[in-house]
């Protein structure tokens, strides 16, 4: 017999849409825009220069994967010489791969070029690199197709961001032509709400402000001269008086000078009396302090004596209690023995 067929509608499962909440900033941070045809030129240059060095830059597979490898390419790789190993180490040390490593290097101001892939989602993961590059004054670009061109050369799955480190005179200069080629075609990062200290934009704006309003030094001198105009007039009058007289400047009338002399004589007469009063007050304070110190010493000695006597009394009472307990035990033991 055939199995019975159930009639009715089949329920279809519709998955719920997933909503991701992300934080965003009201300040716009846009990558510099390139002209048409510049992006493929940069990608081709990266592919050609890094492809020539892929033998030194490729990520090596682990030992376990080498053992399990079935193909001859993975299993039988030729061993490198010491010079080749040193060159590979130097070239790898000049490259920085990954968003986290690029941010760390930018914070420490160790990069001279930053390249970011435009296919990174969400784009907020790489937006902070624009701000860091602008602050550090490092040329930065966001290229579409960067991961597809660079990842297979370096034996990585994806390359979201990469950077080229600053070199010293002793380091290898193999990446210098590539970096110069890319930096010559990268426009500067323009962030209108950010003013980098010591940047060209800030210098231009400061020059314009100085031309319009005048230099701050001139404003300070003008404010000082405006506030002290009265003082300048007074000093001019004094100089005129000095030119009339030889050595004496008549700043006060004769009556005022006499009054000042009398006041000075009175203060000199009162000074000895005041000095004697101050000395007497100082002596009284010293005597009071000495008396207080003596009283404090006496009080301290009395307290020590009281504590010692209390401790001695406590010890004697404790001894008496112990002796009484021993006697009680012996008496009870004798009484129990007699009763038996």
C-alpha positions as CSV (number, residue, x, y, z in Angstrom):
1,X,0.0,0.0,0.0
2,X,1.1,3.6,-0.7
3,X,1.7,5.9,2.1
4,X,-1.1,8.4,2.8
5,X,-0.5,11.9,1.5
6,X,-1.4,14.8,3.8
7,X,-3.1,17.7,2.2
8,X,-2.5,21.3,3.4
9,X,-0.1,24.1,3.1
10,X,3.6,23.7,4.0
11,X,5.0,26.3,6.6
12,X,7.9,28.3,5.4
13,X,10.5,29.6,7.8
14,X,11.5,33.2,7.3
15,X,14.6,34.3,9.3
16,X,14.4,37.5,11.3
17,X,16.6,40.4,10.1
18,X,19.7,40.9,12.2
19,X,20.2,44.4,13.4
20,X,23.7,45.6,14.5
21,X,24.0,48.7,16.5
22,X,27.2,50.7,15.8
23,X,28.5,54.0,17.2
24,X,29.1,56.8,14.8
25,X,30.7,60.2,15.1
26,X,29.1,63.5,13.8
27,X,32.5,64.6,12.5
28,X,33.1,63.5,8.9
29,X,36.3,61.7,8.1
30,X,36.7,61.1,4.4
31,X,39.6,59.4,2.6
32,X,41.4,61.4,-0.1
33,X,39.8,60.9,-3.6
34,X,42.0,59.8,-6.5
35,X,41.8,60.7,-10.1
36,X,40.6,58.3,-12.7
37,X,43.2,55.6,-13.7
38,X,45.4,56.2,-10.6
39,X,44.0,53.2,-8.6
40,X,44.9,50.6,-11.2
41,X,48.3,52.1,-11.6
42,X,49.0,51.8,-7.9
43,X,47.6,48.2,-7.7
44,X,49.7,47.1,-10.7
45,X,52.8,48.7,-9.1
46,X,52.1,46.9,-5.8
47,X,51.6,43.6,-7.7
48,X,54.8,43.9,-9.7
49,X,57.1,45.0,-6.8
50,X,55.7,42.7,-4.1
51,X,55.4,39.8,-6.6
52,X,59.1,40.0,-7.2
53,X,59.7,39.7,-3.5
54,X,57.0,37.1,-2.8
55,X,59.5,34.4,-2.0
56,X,60.8,36.5,0.9
57,X,57.5,38.0,2.0
58,X,55.2,35.0,2.0
59,X,53.9,33.7,5.3
60,X,55.5,30.3,6.0
61,X,53.2,27.4,6.9
62,X,53.6,25.6,10.2
63,X,55.4,22.3,10.6
64,X,52.3,20.3,11.2
65,X,50.8,21.5,7.9
66,X,54.0,20.7,6.1
67,X,53.9,17.1,7.3
68,X,50.3,16.7,6.2
69,X,50.8,18.5,2.8
70,X,50.2,16.2,-0.1
71,X,51.5,18.4,-3.0
72,X,55.1,18.6,-3.8
73,X,55.1,22.4,-3.7
74,X,54.2,22.6,0.0
75,X,56.1,19.5,1.1
76,X,59.4,20.0,-0.7
77,X,60.6,23.6,-0.4
78,X,64.3,24.4,-0.9
79,X,66.1,25.6,2.1
80,X,67.3,29.2,2.2
81,X,70.8,30.4,2.8
82,X,71.7,32.7,5.8
83,X,71.8,35.8,3.6
84,X,68.4,35.1,2.1
85,X,67.0,34.5,5.6
86,X,68.4,37.8,6.8
87,X,67.0,39.7,3.7
88,X,63.5,38.1,4.3
89,X,63.7,39.2,8.0
90,X,64.5,42.8,7.1
91,X,61.8,43.0,4.4
92,X,59.2,41.6,6.7
93,X,60.2,44.0,9.5
94,X,59.5,47.0,7.2
95,X,55.9,45.8,6.5
96,X,53.0,46.2,8.9
97,X,49.8,44.1,8.2
98,X,46.4,44.3,9.8
99,X,44.3,47.0,11.3
100,X,45.5,46.6,14.8
101,X,49.2,46.6,13.9
102,X,48.7,49.6,11.6
103,X,47.0,51.6,14.4
104,X,49.7,50.7,16.9
105,X,52.5,51.8,14.5
106,X,50.6,55.1,13.7
107,X,50.2,55.9,17.3
108,X,54.0,55.4,17.8
109,X,54.7,57.4,14.6
110,X,56.6,54.7,12.8
111,X,54.9,54.6,9.4
112,X,55.5,56.6,6.2
113,X,52.6,55.2,4.1
114,X,49.2,53.6,4.9
115,X,47.0,51.6,2.5
116,X,43.5,50.4,3.4
117,X,41.2,48.1,1.5
118,X,37.8,49.6,0.7
119,X,36.0,46.3,1.0
120,X,36.2,46.2,4.8
121,X,32.8,46.1,6.4
122,X,31.7,47.9,8.5
123,X,33.7,50.8,7.2
124,X,33.8,52.2,10.7
125,X,36.6,49.7,11.5
126,X,39.0,51.7,9.4
127,X,37.7,55.3,9.8
128,X,40.0,56.0,12.7
129,X,43.0,55.5,10.5
130,X,42.1,58.6,8.5
131,X,42.3,60.7,11.7
132,X,45.6,59.1,12.9
133,X,47.2,59.5,9.5
134,X,46.2,63.2,9.4
135,X,47.6,63.8,12.9
136,X,50.8,62.0,12.1
137,X,51.0,63.6,8.7
138,X,51.4,60.3,6.9
139,X,50.0,59.8,3.4
140,X,47.1,57.3,3.4
141,X,44.8,55.8,0.7
142,X,41.7,53.6,0.6
143,X,42.0,51.4,-2.4
144,X,39.3,49.1,-3.8
145,X,40.8,45.7,-4.6
146,X,43.8,46.0,-2.3
147,X,43.2,42.7,-0.5
148,X,42.6,40.8,-3.7
149,X,45.9,41.9,-5.2
150,X,48.2,41.7,-2.1
151,X,46.7,38.8,-0.1
152,X,47.7,36.0,-2.5
153,X,51.2,37.4,-2.9
154,X,51.8,37.4,0.9
155,X,49.9,34.1,1.5
156,X,47.2,35.7,3.6
157,X,43.4,35.2,3.4
158,X,42.7,39.0,3.5
159,X,44.7,42.1,4.0
160,X,42.5,44.9,5.4
161,X,45.3,47.4,6.0
162,X,49.0,47.6,5.4
163,X,51.7,50.1,6.2
164,X,55.3,50.7,5.3
165,X,57.6,51.6,8.2
166,X,60.1,54.5,8.3
167,X,63.6,53.3,7.6
168,X,67.0,54.3,8.9
169,X,70.2,54.8,6.7
170,X,71.3,51.3,7.7
171,X,68.1,49.5,6.6
172,X,67.4,48.0,3.2
173,X,65.9,50.4,0.6
174,X,63.9,48.0,-1.6
175,X,60.5,49.5,-0.8
176,X,61.7,53.1,-1.4
177,X,60.7,53.3,-5.1
178,X,57.3,51.8,-4.4
179,X,56.6,54.2,-1.5
180,X,57.7,57.2,-3.5
181,X,55.5,56.1,-6.5
182,X,52.4,55.9,-4.2
183,X,53.1,59.0,-2.2
184,X,53.6,61.1,-5.3
185,X,50.0,60.2,-6.4
186,X,48.3,60.5,-3.0
187,X,46.5,63.8,-2.3
188,X,46.7,65.3,1.2
189,X,44.1,64.4,3.8
190,X,41.6,67.3,4.3
191,X,39.7,67.3,7.6
192,X,38.1,70.8,8.0
193,X,37.4,70.5,11.7
194,X,41.0,69.3,12.6
195,X,43.9,71.6,12.9
196,X,47.2,69.7,13.0
197,X,49.9,71.6,15.0
198,X,52.7,72.7,12.7
199,X,50.7,71.8,9.6
200,X,50.5,73.9,6.4
201,X,46.8,74.6,6.8
202,X,47.3,76.0,10.3
203,X,50.3,78.2,9.1
204,X,48.2,79.6,6.2
205,X,45.2,80.3,8.4
206,X,47.4,82.0,11.1
207,X,49.0,84.2,8.4
208,X,45.7,85.2,7.1
209,X,44.4,86.1,10.6
210,X,47.6,88.1,11.2
211,X,47.1,90.1,8.0
212,X,43.5,90.8,8.8
213,X,43.7,91.6,12.5
214,X,47.4,92.4,13.0
215,X,50.0,90.5,14.9
216,X,49.4,89.6,18.6
217,X,52.5,91.5,19.7
218,X,51.2,94.7,18.1
219,X,47.9,94.2,19.9
220,X,49.6,93.7,23.2
221,X,51.7,96.8,22.8
222,X,48.7,98.8,21.7
223,X,46.7,97.7,24.7
224,X,49.5,98.6,27.0
225,X,50.0,102.0,25.5
226,X,46.2,102.7,25.7
227,X,45.9,101.8,29.3
228,X,49.1,103.6,30.4
229,X,48.5,106.9,28.5
230,X,47.9,108.8,31.7
231,X,51.0,107.5,33.2
232,X,53.0,108.6,30.2
233,X,51.7,112.1,30.5
234,X,52.7,112.2,34.2
235,X,56.2,111.0,33.4
236,X,56.6,113.7,30.7
237,X,55.7,116.4,33.3
238,X,58.2,115.0,35.7
239,X,60.9,115.1,33.0
240,X,60.1,118.7,32.3
241,X,60.5,119.5,36.0
242,X,63.8,117.7,36.1
243,X,65.0,119.8,33.2
244,X,64.2,123.0,35.1
245,X,65.8,122.0,38.3
246,X,69.3,120.4,38.7
247,X,69.0,117.7,41.3
248,X,65.7,118.1,43.2
249,X,62.2,117.2,42.0
250,X,59.6,119.3,43.9
251,X,56.9,116.6,44.3
252,X,55.5,118.0,47.6
253,X,54.8,121.4,49.1
254,X,56.9,122.7,52.0
255,X,54.1,122.3,54.5
256,X,53.6,118.7,53.6
257,X,57.3,118.0,54.0
258,X,57.2,119.6,57.5
259,X,54.3,117.5,58.5
260,X,56.0,114.4,57.3
261,X,59.1,115.2,59.3
262,X,57.0,115.7,62.5
263,X,55.2,112.4,62.0
264,X,58.6,110.6,61.5
265,X,59.9,112.1,64.8
266,X,56.8,111.0,66.7
267,X,57.1,107.5,65.4
268,X,60.7,107.3,66.4
269,X,59.8,108.5,69.9
270,X,57.1,105.8,70.2
271,X,59.3,103.0,68.8
272,X,61.3,102.4,72.0
273,X,58.1,102.1,74.1
274,X,56.6,99.7,71.6
275,X,59.8,97.6,71.6
276,X,59.8,97.3,75.3
277,X,56.2,96.2,75.4
278,X,56.9,93.6,72.7
279,X,59.8,92.2,74.7
280,X,57.7,92.0,77.9
281,X,55.0,90.1,76.0
282,X,57.5,87.7,74.6
283,X,58.9,87.0,78.1
284,X,55.4,86.3,79.5
285,X,54.7,83.8,76.6
286,X,58.0,82.0,77.2
287,X,57.2,81.7,81.0
288,X,53.7,80.3,80.3
289,X,55.1,77.7,77.9
290,X,57.7,76.6,80.4
291,X,55.1,76.2,83.1
292,X,52.9,74.2,80.8
293,X,55.8,71.9,79.9
294,X,56.6,71.3,83.6
295,X,53.0,70.6,84.4
296,X,52.8,68.2,81.5
297,X,55.9,66.3,82.7
298,X,54.5,66.1,86.2
299,X,51.2,64.8,84.9
300,X,53.0,62.2,82.8
301,X,55.0,60.9,85.7
302,X,51.9,60.6,87.9
303,X,50.1,58.6,85.1
304,X,53.1,56.2,84.8
305,X,53.1,55.6,88.6
306,X,49.4,54.9,88.6
307,X,49.7,52.4,85.7
308,X,52.6,50.6,87.4
309,X,50.7,50.3,90.7
310,X,47.6,49.0,89.0
311,X,49.6,46.4,87.1
312,X,51.3,45.2,90.3
313,X,48.0,44.9,92.1
314,X,46.5,42.9,89.2
315,X,49.4,40.5,89.3
316,X,49.1,40.0,93.0
317,X,45.4,39.3,92.8
318,X,46.0,36.8,90.0
319,X,48.5,35.0,92.1
320,X,46.1,34.8,95.1
321,X,43.4,33.4,92.9
322,X,45.7,30.7,91.5
323,X,46.8,29.7,95.1
324,X,43.2,29.5,96.2
325,X,42.3,27.2,93.3
326,X,45.2,24.9,94.1
327,X,44.2,24.6,97.7
328,X,40.6,23.9,96.7
329,X,41.7,21.1,94.5
330,X,43.9,19.5,97.1
331,X,41.1,19.7,99.7
332,X,38.5,18.2,97.3
333,X,40.9,15.4,96.5
334,X,41.5,14.5,100.2
335,X,37.8,14.6,100.9
336,X,37.0,12.2,98.0
337,X,39.7,9.8,99.2
338,X,38.4,9.7,102.7
339,X,34.8,9.1,101.6
340,X,36.0,6.1,99.6
